[in-house]
Amino acid sequence: MSGKVSDNLGRSSGLTKAASTGDPTATAGNPAVDRDESVGTRYINTTSGELFICTDATAGENVWTGQLGSTVQPPKYFGGRGIWSGGYNGSQTDKMDYITVASLGNCSDFGNLTRTKELGSEGPSSGVRGTAPGGTTNSTDIDYWTFASLGNAADFGDLTVGVQYGPAGMSNGTRGVMGGGARSGGYSDTINYITIAATGNATDFGNMTSGRSGVTGCSSDPGRGIIWGGYE
Amino acid sequence: MAKTDIIEYIAIDTLGNATDFGNLNNNANYCSSCSNGTRGLFMGGSGDASDLDEIDYITIASLGNASDFGDLTDDRDDAKALSDGTKGCLGGGPSGAGTTDTIDYVNIASLGNASDFGNLTANTQSPSTCSGNIS
């Protein structure tokens, strides 16, 4: 740069970072997490007018931070290590198996749940911490563990209603939500939630459209949870 | 008392009751699901007449009924699924040959039938599933 404003007529004359040269990309909608750019690259959502900057450039898993408060980042409610915990085959088990989802192959031992239990649930995940809610004989148990460290599960807290064959688990990476399952004398329509980073008991979220057992749940961006099927 | 084809949804950020999303292709109990954040898969389950090998899918952002994705390697109920955002894996559960240690997988973005991934450490039904970061 010359240092004189009158001499800096080019669009990039005042820029000092290679990743930010030129006008920002201007497109309707937010940048996608798989938009691979350098840190510092700018992007404008022409619909909302929000300016985004790439703040973490990881191929396929980039983070874009908007000046109006939006953040585009990879989902935190799943990850590359998958765990099956507990279950039944003639007797209940407390085993926890894991796989690396990207690589075909057999499971290895991760650790053990706090006790043997037959669950039939999905556990909400924060990406860092995993959970296993419910269990045998209408259990209120919520077990948890840290994915990165092989080892045994610990007690997280309790569901508001003890269930088995559920609950359907959902997560936005911060809040874990669990709905349905078989309870003593019937089927639960209760939806509970927890803050996954903080151990403690679950709190009431709302209700399903009907009480059902044998349900299943999954999650999406931006924060929609799906509860499927079941017996009512 | 009956098996259902209900699909309902919640907004995780907002406390409240669930709302109707659409319907599965079959009534099913003891079922399993996973997602890549955009597409949700419903895998197997106990149907009205027999265990199911069907995989249904929805686009989670768009309310509506499920469509056919492909088939599992065998009928399975009481198995549980997980995902890393690319692959969806279904492990365990009773099938025609009894309770299994089989793990099936699909690429969630591509319609098609499931393939063999590997095995659990033991035959298992009614586990709980979850996935997270390796490091």
Chai-1 contact restraints between the chains, C-beta under 6 A:
chainA,res_idxA,chainB,res_idxB,connection_type,confidence,min_distance_angstrom,max_distance_angstrom,comment,restraint_id
A,P75,B,G37,contact,1.0,0.0,6.0,A-B,restraint_1
A,F78,B,S83,contact,1.0,0.0,6.0,A-B,restraint_2
A,F78,B,D84,contact,1.0,0.0,6.0,A-B,restraint_3
A,F78,B,G85,contact,1.0,0.0,6.0,A-B,restraint_4
A,F78,B,S131,contact,1.0,0.0,6.0,A-B,restraint_5
A,G79,B,S131,contact,1.0,0.0,6.0,A-B,restraint_6
A,G79,B,G132,contact,1.0,0.0,6.0,A-B,restraint_7
A,G79,B,N133,contact,1.0,0.0,6.0,A-B,restraint_8
A,G80,B,D84,contact,1.0,0.0,6.0,A-B,restraint_9
A,G80,B,I134,contact,1.0,0.0,6.0,A-B,restraint_10
A,R81,B,G132,contact,1.0,0.0,6.0,A-B,restraint_11
A,R81,B,I134,contact,1.0,0.0,6.0,A-B,restraint_12
A,G82,B,L82,contact,1.0,0.0,6.0,A-B,restraint_13
A,G82,B,S131,contact,1.0,0.0,6.0,A-B,restraint_14
A,I83,B,C130,contact,1.0,0.0,6.0,A-B,restraint_15
A,W84,B,G91,contact,1.0,0.0,6.0,A-B,restraint_16
A,W84,B,P127,contact,1.0,0.0,6.0,A-B,restraint_17
A,W84,B,T129,contact,1.0,0.0,6.0,A-B,restraint_18
A,S85,B,P127,contact,1.0,0.0,6.0,A-B,restraint_19
A,S85,B,S128,contact,1.0,0.0,6.0,A-B,restraint_20
A,G86,B,P127,contact,1.0,0.0,6.0,A-B,restraint_21
A,G86,B,S128,contact,1.0,0.0,6.0,A-B,restraint_22
A,G87,B,T124,contact,1.0,0.0,6.0,A-B,restraint_23
A,G87,B,Q125,contact,1.0,0.0,6.0,A-B,restraint_24
A,G87,B,S126,contact,1.0,0.0,6.0,A-B,restraint_25
A,G87,B,P127,contact,1.0,0.0,6.0,A-B,restraint_26
A,Y88,B,Q125,contact,1.0,0.0,6.0,A-B,restraint_27
A,Y88,B,S126,contact,1.0,0.0,6.0,A-B,restraint_28
A,N89,B,T99,contact,1.0,0.0,6.0,A-B,restraint_29
A,N89,B,N123,contact,1.0,0.0,6.0,A-B,restraint_30
A,N89,B,T124,contact,1.0,0.0,6.0,A-B,restraint_31
A,D97,B,L120,contact,1.0,0.0,6.0,A-B,restraint_32
A,D97,B,T121,contact,1.0,0.0,6.0,A-B,restraint_33
A,V101,B,D84,contact,1.0,0.0,6.0,A-B,restraint_34
A,V101,B,K87,contact,1.0,0.0,6.0,A-B,restraint_35
A,L104,B,F117,contact,1.0,0.0,6.0,A-B,restraint_36
A,L104,B,G118,contact,1.0,0.0,6.0,A-B,restraint_37
A,G105,B,G118,contact,1.0,0.0,6.0,A-B,restraint_38
A,N106,B,G118,contact,1.0,0.0,6.0,A-B,restraint_39
A,N106,B,N119,contact,1.0,0.0,6.0,A-B,restraint_40
A,C107,B,L120,contact,1.0,0.0,6.0,A-B,restraint_41
A,C107,B,T121,contact,1.0,0.0,6.0,A-B,restraint_42
A,E118,B,S126,contact,1.0,0.0,6.0,A-B,restraint_43
A,L119,B,S126,contact,1.0,0.0,6.0,A-B,restraint_44
A,L119,B,S128,contact,1.0,0.0,6.0,A-B,restraint_45
A,G120,B,S126,contact,1.0,0.0,6.0,A-B,restraint_46
A,S121,B,S128,contact,1.0,0.0,6.0,A-B,restraint_47
A,E122,B,T129,contact,1.0,0.0,6.0,A-B,restraint_48
A,G123,B,S128,contact,1.0,0.0,6.0,A-B,restraint_49
A,G123,B,C130,contact,1.0,0.0,6.0,A-B,restraint_50
A,S125,B,C130,contact,1.0,0.0,6.0,A-B,restraint_51
A,S125,B,G132,contact,1.0,0.0,6.0,A-B,restraint_52
A,G127,B,G132,contact,1.0,0.0,6.0,A-B,restraint_53
A,G127,B,N133,contact,1.0,0.0,6.0,A-B,restraint_54
A,G130,B,C130,contact,1.0,0.0,6.0,A-B,restraint_55
A,G130,B,G132,contact,1.0,0.0,6.0,A-B,restraint_56
A,A132,B,S128,contact,1.0,0.0,6.0,A-B,restraint_57
A,F147,B,G132,contact,1.0,0.0,6.0,A-B,restraint_58
A,F147,B,N133,contact,1.0,0.0,6.0,A-B,restraint_59
A,A148,B,S135,contact,1.0,0.0,6.0,A-B,restraint_60
A,N172,B,I12,contact,1.0,0.0,6.0,A-B,restraint_61
A,R175,B,I12,contact,1.0,0.0,6.0,A-B,restraint_62
A,V177,B,I12,contact,1.0,0.0,6.0,A-B,restraint_63
A,F205,B,L15,contact,1.0,0.0,6.0,A-B,restraint_64
A,G206,B,L15,contact,1.0,0.0,6.0,A-B,restraint_65
A,G206,B,G16,contact,1.0,0.0,6.0,A-B,restraint_66
A,G206,B,N17,contact,1.0,0.0,6.0,A-B,restraint_67
A,N207,B,N17,contact,1.0,0.0,6.0,A-B,restraint_68
A,M208,B,A18,contact,1.0,0.0,6.0,A-B,restraint_69
A,T209,B,E8,contact,1.0,0.0,6.0,A-B,restraint_70
A,T209,B,A18,contact,1.0,0.0,6.0,A-B,restraint_71
A,G214,B,N29,contact,1.0,0.0,6.0,A-B,restraint_72
A,G214,B,Y30,contact,1.0,0.0,6.0,A-B,restraint_73
A,T216,B,C31,contact,1.0,0.0,6.0,A-B,restraint_74
A,T216,B,S32,contact,1.0,0.0,6.0,A-B,restraint_75
A,T216,B,S33,contact,1.0,0.0,6.0,A-B,restraint_76
A,C218,B,S33,contact,1.0,0.0,6.0,A-B,restraint_77
A,C218,B,C34,contact,1.0,0.0,6.0,A-B,restraint_78
A,C218,B,S35,contact,1.0,0.0,6.0,A-B,restraint_79
A,C218,B,G40,contact,1.0,0.0,6.0,A-B,restraint_80
A,S220,B,S35,contact,1.0,0.0,6.0,A-B,restraint_81
A,S220,B,G37,contact,1.0,0.0,6.0,A-B,restraint_82
A,S220,B,I60,contact,1.0,0.0,6.0,A-B,restraint_83
A,D221,B,G37,contact,1.0,0.0,6.0,A-B,restraint_84
A,G223,B,I12,contact,1.0,0.0,6.0,A-B,restraint_85
A,G223,B,D13,contact,1.0,0.0,6.0,A-B,restraint_86
A,R224,B,Y9,contact,1.0,0.0,6.0,A-B,restraint_87
A,R224,B,I60,contact,1.0,0.0,6.0,A-B,restraint_88
A,G225,B,I10,contact,1.0,0.0,6.0,A-B,restraint_89
A,G225,B,I12,contact,1.0,0.0,6.0,A-B,restraint_90
A,I226,B,Y9,contact,1.0,0.0,6.0,A-B,restraint_91
A,I226,B,G40,contact,1.0,0.0,6.0,A-B,restraint_92
A,I227,B,E8,contact,1.0,0.0,6.0,A-B,restraint_93
A,W228,B,I7,contact,1.0,0.0,6.0,A-B,restraint_94
A,W228,B,S33,contact,1.0,0.0,6.0,A-B,restraint_95
A,W228,B,F42,contact,1.0,0.0,6.0,A-B,restraint_96
A,G229,B,A28,contact,1.0,0.0,6.0,A-B,restraint_97
A,G229,B,C31,contact,1.0,0.0,6.0,A-B,restraint_98
A,G230,B,T4,contact,1.0,0.0,6.0,A-B,restraint_99
A,G230,B,N29,contact,1.0,0.0,6.0,A-B,restraint_100
A,Y231,B,K3,contact,1.0,0.0,6.0,A-B,restraint_101
A,Y231,B,N29,contact,1.0,0.0,6.0,A-B,restraint_102
A,E232,B,T4,contact,1.0,0.0,6.0,A-B,restraint_103
